[in-house]
Amino acid sequence: MVKFSITKTAIIVNFQGYKKFLALKNNLRIPLSCVKSVSSAPVKWLVFTPKAGTNFPGLIMAGTFFRRDGITFYYVRDLNKCIILSLQNHRYSKIVIQVEQKEEIALKIRKAIKEFQS
């Protein structure tokens, strides 16, 4: 897993140990102002997608993937434990991160967005 935290203005994802190597990143900082929506829908493995990271379908997707709908960042090992952040005015159009309690985290993000907007 990754260390996931929410502040008053941003979502911060920290990668530790070998996860930094697989994702080619130390951390991600996503301003709440850039989050368009949050989803906990299951994702699918990517095959034959240009990337800067690690992709072994069925095992792990980690790093930056170039897709038709924009640049997407993934850190996924279990497709059923992911949240998807759809973004605007950010380098990434989507960020897909595996978390333990996806429904709880998605709810916390939605709440933080509401508080940030008011």
Backbone as JSON Lines, residues from 0, in Angstrom:
{"i":0,"aa":"M","n":[0.82,-1.19,0.0],"ca":[0.0,0.0,0.0],"c":[0.86,1.25,0.0]}
{"i":1,"aa":"V","n":[0.2,2.35,-0.17],"ca":[0.85,3.64,-0.14],"c":[0.29,4.44,1.03]}
{"i":2,"aa":"K","n":[1.01,5.45,1.48],"ca":[0.51,6.31,2.55],"c":[-0.3,7.42,1.92]}
{"i":3,"aa":"F","n":[-1.53,7.55,2.34],"ca":[-2.52,8.42,1.72],"c":[-3.0,9.4,2.78]}
{"i":4,"aa":"S","n":[-2.91,10.72,2.5],"ca":[-3.42,11.69,3.47],"c":[-4.14,12.83,2.75]}
{"i":5,"aa":"I","n":[-5.05,13.45,3.47],"ca":[-5.84,14.55,2.93],"c":[-5.65,15.75,3.85]}
{"i":6,"aa":"T","n":[-5.24,16.89,3.26],"ca":[-5.11,18.13,4.02],"c":[-6.29,19.03,3.64]}
{"i":7,"aa":"K","n":[-6.28,20.25,4.11],"ca":[-7.36,21.19,3.77],"c":[-7.34,21.6,2.31]}
{"i":8,"aa":"T","n":[-6.17,21.48,1.65],"ca":[-6.07,21.94,0.27],"c":[-5.59,20.89,-0.73]}
{"i":9,"aa":"A","n":[-5.16,19.71,-0.24],"ca":[-4.58,18.74,-1.18],"c":[-4.72,17.3,-0.7]}
{"i":10,"aa":"I","n":[-4.56,16.41,-1.65],"ca":[-4.46,14.98,-1.38],"c":[-2.99,14.63,-1.61]}
{"i":11,"aa":"I","n":[-2.39,13.94,-0.65],"ca":[-0.98,13.6,-0.76],"c":[-0.84,12.08,-0.7]}
{"i":12,"aa":"V","n":[-0.13,11.55,-1.7],"ca":[0.13,10.12,-1.77],"c":[1.64,9.93,-1.7]}
{"i":13,"aa":"N","n":[2.11,9.21,-0.68],"ca":[3.54,8.95,-0.52],"c":[3.83,7.49,-0.82]}
{"i":14,"aa":"F","n":[4.83,7.27,-1.65],"ca":[5.28,5.92,-1.98],"c":[6.53,5.65,-1.16]}
{"i":15,"aa":"Q","n":[6.6,4.45,-0.59],"ca":[7.74,4.13,0.26],"c":[8.41,2.85,-0.21]}
{"i":16,"aa":"G","n":[9.7,2.76,0.04],"ca":[10.46,1.56,-0.29],"c":[10.48,1.28,-1.79]}
{"i":17,"aa":"Y","n":[10.28,0.03,-2.14],"ca":[10.32,-0.4,-3.54],"c":[9.2,0.21,-4.37]}
{"i":18,"aa":"K","n":[8.16,0.7,-3.73],"ca":[7.05,1.32,-4.45],"c":[7.51,2.57,-5.2]}
{"i":19,"aa":"K","n":[8.49,3.31,-4.63],"ca":[9.06,4.47,-5.32],"c":[9.7,4.04,-6.63]}
{"i":20,"aa":"F","n":[10.4,2.94,-6.57],"ca":[11.09,2.42,-7.76],"c":[10.09,1.99,-8.83]}
{"i":21,"aa":"L","n":[9.04,1.26,-8.42],"ca":[8.05,0.78,-9.37],"c":[7.26,1.92,-10.01]}
{"i":22,"aa":"A","n":[6.9,2.92,-9.23],"ca":[6.08,4.03,-9.72],"c":[6.9,5.16,-10.34]}
{"i":23,"aa":"L","n":[8.2,5.11,-10.14],"ca":[9.1,6.18,-10.6],"c":[8.72,7.54,-10.01]}
{"i":24,"aa":"K","n":[8.22,7.51,-8.76],"ca":[7.81,8.73,-8.04],"c":[8.01,8.53,-6.55]}
{"i":25,"aa":"N","n":[8.29,9.63,-5.85],"ca":[8.33,9.58,-4.39],"c":[6.95,9.86,-3.81]}
{"i":26,"aa":"N","n":[6.26,10.82,-4.43],"ca":[4.93,11.19,-3.93],"c":[4.14,11.91,-5.01]}
{"i":27,"aa":"L","n":[2.86,12.05,-4.76],"ca":[1.95,12.83,-5.6],"c":[1.24,13.81,-4.7]}
{"i":28,"aa":"R","n":[1.12,15.04,-5.17],"ca":[0.34,16.06,-4.45],"c":[-0.73,16.55,-5.41]}
{"i":29,"aa":"I","n":[-1.98,16.32,-5.07],"ca":[-3.1,16.68,-5.93],"c":[-3.92,17.76,-5.23]}
{"i":30,"aa":"P","n":[-3.91,18.98,-5.74],"ca":[-4.74,20.04,-5.13],"c":[-6.23,19.67,-5.21]}
{"i":31,"aa":"L","n":[-6.96,19.91,-4.15],"ca":[-8.4,19.62,-4.14],"c":[-9.12,20.4,-5.22]}
{"i":32,"aa":"S","n":[-8.59,21.56,-5.6],"ca":[-9.22,22.37,-6.64],"c":[-9.17,21.68,-8.01]}
{"i":33,"aa":"C","n":[-8.29,20.71,-8.17],"ca":[-8.16,20.01,-9.46],"c":[-9.02,18.76,-9.55]}
{"i":34,"aa":"V","n":[-9.57,18.29,-8.43],"ca":[-10.34,17.05,-8.43],"c":[-11.74,17.31,-8.94]}
{"i":35,"aa":"K","n":[-12.06,16.68,-10.07],"ca":[-13.37,16.83,-10.7],"c":[-14.36,15.83,-10.12]}
{"i":36,"aa":"S","n":[-13.9,14.58,-9.93],"ca":[-14.76,13.54,-9.36],"c":[-13.92,12.43,-8.75]}
{"i":37,"aa":"V","n":[-14.58,11.65,-7.89],"ca":[-13.94,10.52,-7.22],"c":[-14.82,9.3,-7.45]}
{"i":38,"aa":"S","n":[-14.19,8.2,-7.84],"ca":[-14.94,6.97,-8.09],"c":[-14.25,5.8,-7.42]}
{"i":39,"aa":"S","n":[-15.01,4.81,-7.03],"ca":[-14.44,3.58,-6.48],"c":[-14.8,2.38,-7.37]}
{"i":40,"aa":"A","n":[-15.11,2.66,-8.63],"ca":[-15.45,1.6,-9.58],"c":[-14.2,0.76,-9.89]}
{"i":41,"aa":"P","n":[-14.39,-0.51,-10.17],"ca":[-13.25,-1.38,-10.52],"c":[-12.58,-0.89,-11.81]}
{"i":42,"aa":"V","n":[-11.28,-1.13,-11.91],"ca":[-10.52,-0.76,-13.11],"c":[-10.08,-2.03,-13.83]}
{"i":43,"aa":"K","n":[-9.57,-1.87,-15.04],"ca":[-9.11,-3.0,-15.83],"c":[-7.61,-2.88,-16.06]}
{"i":44,"aa":"W","n":[-6.97,-4.01,-16.26],"ca":[-5.54,-4.02,-16.56],"c":[-5.3,-3.39,-17.92]}
{"i":45,"aa":"L","n":[-4.24,-2.63,-18.03],"ca":[-3.84,-2.03,-19.3],"c":[-2.85,-2.96,-19.98]}
{"i":46,"aa":"V","n":[-3.02,-3.11,-21.29],"ca":[-2.11,-3.94,-22.07],"c":[-1.63,-3.11,-23.26]}
{"i":47,"aa":"F","n":[-0.35,-3.17,-23.55],"ca":[0.24,-2.47,-24.7],"c":[-0.03,-0.97,-24.66]}
{"i":48,"aa":"T","n":[0.19,-0.36,-23.52],"ca":[0.01,1.07,-23.37],"c":[1.37,1.72,-23.13]}
{"i":49,"aa":"P","n":[1.71,2.78,-23.87],"ca":[2.98,3.46,-23.62],"c":[3.02,3.97,-22.18]}
{"i":50,"aa":"K","n":[4.2,3.87,-21.57],"ca":[4.26,4.18,-20.15],"c":[5.64,4.64,-19.72]}
{"i":51,"aa":"A","n":[5.68,5.2,-18.52],"ca":[6.91,5.49,-17.8],"c":[6.68,4.9,-16.42]}
{"i":52,"aa":"G","n":[6.94,3.63,-16.27],"ca":[6.69,2.94,-15.02],"c":[6.73,1.44,-15.21]}
{"i":53,"aa":"T","n":[5.97,0.73,-14.41],"ca":[5.97,-0.72,-14.39],"c":[4.58,-1.24,-14.74]}
{"i":54,"aa":"N","n":[4.52,-2.22,-15.64],"ca":[3.22,-2.81,-15.99],"c":[3.41,-4.29,-16.28]}
{"i":55,"aa":"F","n":[2.93,-5.11,-15.36],"ca":[2.84,-6.54,-15.55],"c":[1.38,-6.91,-15.35]}
{"i":56,"aa":"P","n":[0.58,-6.94,-16.46],"ca":[-0.86,-7.2,-16.32],"c":[-1.13,-8.43,-15.46]}
{"i":57,"aa":"G","n":[-2.03,-8.26,-14.52],"ca":[-2.36,-9.32,-13.58],"c":[-1.57,-9.23,-12.29]}
{"i":58,"aa":"L","n":[-0.47,-8.44,-12.3],"ca":[0.36,-8.3,-11.11],"c":[0.4,-6.87,-10.58]}
{"i":59,"aa":"I","n":[0.81,-5.92,-11.44],"ca":[0.96,-4.54,-10.98],"c":[0.97,-3.57,-12.16]}
{"i":60,"aa":"M","n":[0.4,-2.39,-11.91],"ca":[0.51,-1.23,-12.79],"c":[0.97,-0.09,-11.89]}
{"i":61,"aa":"A","n":[2.12,0.49,-12.21],"ca":[2.64,1.57,-11.38],"c":[3.38,2.57,-12.25]}
{"i":62,"aa":"G","n":[2.96,3.83,-12.19],"ca":[3.64,4.86,-12.94],"c":[2.71,5.64,-13.84]}
{"i":63,"aa":"T","n":[3.3,6.33,-14.81],"ca":[2.58,7.2,-15.73],"c":[2.27,6.45,-17.02]}
{"i":64,"aa":"F","n":[1.01,6.48,-17.42],"ca":[0.56,5.8,-18.63],"c":[-0.07,6.82,-19.56]}
{"i":65,"aa":"F","n":[0.29,6.76,-20.83],"ca":[-0.21,7.7,-21.82],"c":[-1.38,7.08,-22.54]}
{"i":66,"aa":"R","n":[-2.57,7.68,-22.37],"ca":[-3.8,7.15,-22.93],"c":[-4.43,8.18,-23.85]}
{"i":67,"aa":"R","n":[-5.39,7.75,-24.65],"ca":[-6.07,8.69,-25.56],"c":[-6.76,9.83,-24.83]}
{"i":68,"aa":"D","n":[-7.31,9.53,-23.66],"ca":[-8.03,10.56,-22.9],"c":[-7.11,11.37,-21.98]}
{"i":69,"aa":"G","n":[-5.8,11.2,-22.11],"ca":[-4.85,11.98,-21.32],"c":[-3.87,11.1,-20.58]}
{"i":70,"aa":"I","n":[-3.06,11.74,-19.77],"ca":[-2.04,11.03,-19.0],"c":[-2.67,10.55,-17.69]}
{"i":71,"aa":"T","n":[-2.46,9.28,-17.38],"ca":[-3.03,8.68,-16.18],"c":[-1.92,8.1,-15.32]}
{"i":72,"aa":"F","n":[-2.0,8.33,-14.01],"ca":[-1.06,7.73,-13.08],"c":[-1.74,6.57,-12.38]}
{"i":73,"aa":"Y","n":[-1.06,5.42,-12.33],"ca":[-1.58,4.23,-11.66],"c":[-0.62,3.75,-10.58]}
{"i":74,"aa":"Y","n":[-1.18,3.29,-9.47],"ca":[-0.47,2.39,-8.56],"c":[-1.51,1.38,-8.11]}
{"i":75,"aa":"V","n":[-1.51,0.23,-8.79],"ca":[-2.56,-0.78,-8.6],"c":[-1.96,-2.18,-8.58]}
{"i":76,"aa":"R","n":[-2.35,-2.95,-7.6],"ca":[-2.04,-4.39,-7.57],"c":[-3.34,-5.2,-7.51]}
{"i":77,"aa":"D","n":[-4.34,-4.66,-6.81],"ca":[-5.64,-5.32,-6.69],"c":[-6.69,-4.4,-7.31]}
{"i":78,"aa":"L","n":[-7.28,-4.83,-8.42],"ca":[-8.22,-3.99,-9.17],"c":[-9.46,-3.61,-8.38]}
{"i":79,"aa":"N","n":[-9.8,-4.38,-7.36],"ca":[-11.02,-4.14,-6.59],"c":[-10.82,-3.19,-5.41]}
{"i":80,"aa":"K","n":[-9.6,-2.7,-5.21],"ca":[-9.31,-1.82,-4.07],"c":[-8.85,-0.43,-4.51]}
{"i":81,"aa":"C","n":[-9.36,0.05,-5.64],"ca":[-8.86,1.3,-6.21],"c":[-9.87,2.44,-6.11]}
{"i":82,"aa":"I","n":[-9.31,3.65,-5.98],"ca":[-10.11,4.85,-6.18],"c":[-9.57,5.54,-7.42]}
{"i":83,"aa":"I","n":[-10.46,6.21,-8.13],"ca":[-10.1,6.91,-9.35],"c":[-10.42,8.38,-9.15]}
{"i":84,"aa":"L","n":[-9.39,9.21,-9.27],"ca":[-9.57,10.66,-9.19],"c":[-9.54,11.21,-10.6]}
{"i":85,"aa":"S","n":[-10.63,11.79,-11.05],"ca":[-10.67,12.47,-12.35],"c":[-10.3,13.92,-12.09]}
{"i":86,"aa":"L","n":[-9.32,14.42,-12.87],"ca":[-8.77,15.74,-12.59],"c":[-8.97,16.71,-13.74]}
{"i":87,"aa":"Q","n":[-8.88,17.98,-13.41],"ca":[-8.89,19.07,-14.4],"c":[-7.76,20.02,-14.04]}
{"i":88,"aa":"N","n":[-7.19,20.68,-15.04],"ca":[-6.09,21.64,-14.83],"c":[-4.93,21.03,-14.04]}
{"i":89,"aa":"H","n":[-4.59,19.8,-14.37],"ca":[-3.51,19.08,-13.7],"c":[-2.73,18.3,-14.76]}
{"i":90,"aa":"R","n":[-1.51,17.95,-14.47],"ca":[-0.7,17.16,-15.42],"c":[-1.41,15.87,-15.8]}
{"i":91,"aa":"Y","n":[-2.0,15.22,-14.8],"ca":[-2.71,13.95,-15.03],"c":[-4.19,14.21,-15.24]}
{"i":92,"aa":"S","n":[-4.79,13.46,-16.15],"ca":[-6.24,13.55,-16.31],"c":[-6.94,12.62,-15.31]}
{"i":93,"aa":"K","n":[-6.24,11.55,-14.89],"ca":[-6.76,10.63,-13.88],"c":[-5.62,10.1,-13.04]}
{"i":94,"aa":"I","n":[-5.96,9.78,-11.79],"ca":[-5.03,9.1,-10.9],"c":[-5.79,7.92,-10.31]}
{"i":95,"aa":"V","n":[-5.21,6.74,-10.45],"ca":[-5.83,5.51,-9.96],"c":[-4.89,4.92,-8.91]}
{"i":96,"aa":"I","n":[-5.35,4.88,-7.66],"ca":[-4.52,4.44,-6.54],"c":[-5.24,3.36,-5.76]}
{"i":97,"aa":"Q","n":[-4.49,2.34,-5.39],"ca":[-5.04,1.27,-4.56],"c":[-4.99,1.7,-3.09]}
{"i":98,"aa":"V","n":[-6.09,1.53,-2.41],"ca":[-6.2,1.85,-0.98],"c":[-6.94,0.71,-0.29]}
{"i":99,"aa":"E","n":[-6.78,0.61,1.02],"ca":[-7.43,-0.48,1.76],"c":[-8.95,-0.32,1.83]}
{"i":100,"aa":"Q","n":[-9.43,0.8,2.35],"ca":[-10.87,1.03,2.47],"c":[-11.29,2.04,1.42]}
{"i":101,"aa":"K","n":[-11.53,1.56,0.2],"ca":[-11.78,2.5,-0.9],"c":[-13.03,3.34,-0.72]}
{"i":102,"aa":"E","n":[-14.1,2.78,-0.22],"ca":[-15.34,3.55,-0.03],"c":[-15.14,4.63,1.03]}
{"i":103,"aa":"E","n":[-14.46,4.29,2.1],"ca":[-14.21,5.24,3.18],"c":[-13.3,6.39,2.7]}
{"i":104,"aa":"I","n":[-12.25,6.06,1.97],"ca":[-11.33,7.08,1.45],"c":[-12.05,7.97,0.43]}
{"i":105,"aa":"A","n":[-12.83,7.37,-0.46],"ca":[-13.58,8.15,-1.46],"c":[-14.52,9.13,-0.76]}
{"i":106,"aa":"L","n":[-15.19,8.68,0.29],"ca":[-16.1,9.55,1.06],"c":[-15.33,10.7,1.71]}
{"i":107,"aa":"K","n":[-14.15,10.41,2.28],"ca":[-13.33,11.45,2.9],"c":[-12.89,12.49,1.87]}
{"i":108,"aa":"I","n":[-12.54,12.03,0.67],"ca":[-12.11,12.97,-0.38],"c":[-13.28,13.85,-0.8]}
{"i":109,"aa":"R","n":[-14.45,13.25,-0.99],"ca":[-15.63,14.04,-1.37],"c":[-15.94,15.09,-0.31]}
{"i":110,"aa":"K","n":[-15.84,14.7,0.95],"ca":[-16.1,15.63,2.05],"c":[-15.07,16.76,2.05]}
{"i":111,"aa":"A","n":[-13.8,16.42,1.83],"ca":[-12.74,17.45,1.8],"c":[-12.95,18.42,0.64]}
{"i":112,"aa":"I","n":[-13.4,17.92,-0.5],"ca":[-13.68,18.77,-1.66],"c":[-14.81,19.75,-1.33]}
{"i":113,"aa":"K","n":[-15.88,19.22,-0.71],"ca":[-17.01,20.09,-0.33],"c":[-16.56,21.2,0.61]}
{"i":114,"aa":"E","n":[-15.76,20.82,1.64],"ca":[-15.27,21.81,2.59],"c":[-14.35,22.82,1.92]}
{"i":115,"aa":"F","n":[-13.53,22.38,0.97],"ca":[-12.62,23.28,0.27],"c":[-13.4,24.27,-0.59]}
{"i":116,"aa":"Q","n":[-14.48,23.83,-1.2],"ca":[-15.26,24.67,-2.1],"c":[-16.13,25.68,-1.34]}
{"i":117,"aa":"S","n":[-16.4,25.41,-0.07],"ca":[-17.28,26.35,0.67],"c":[-16.5,27.34,1.5]}
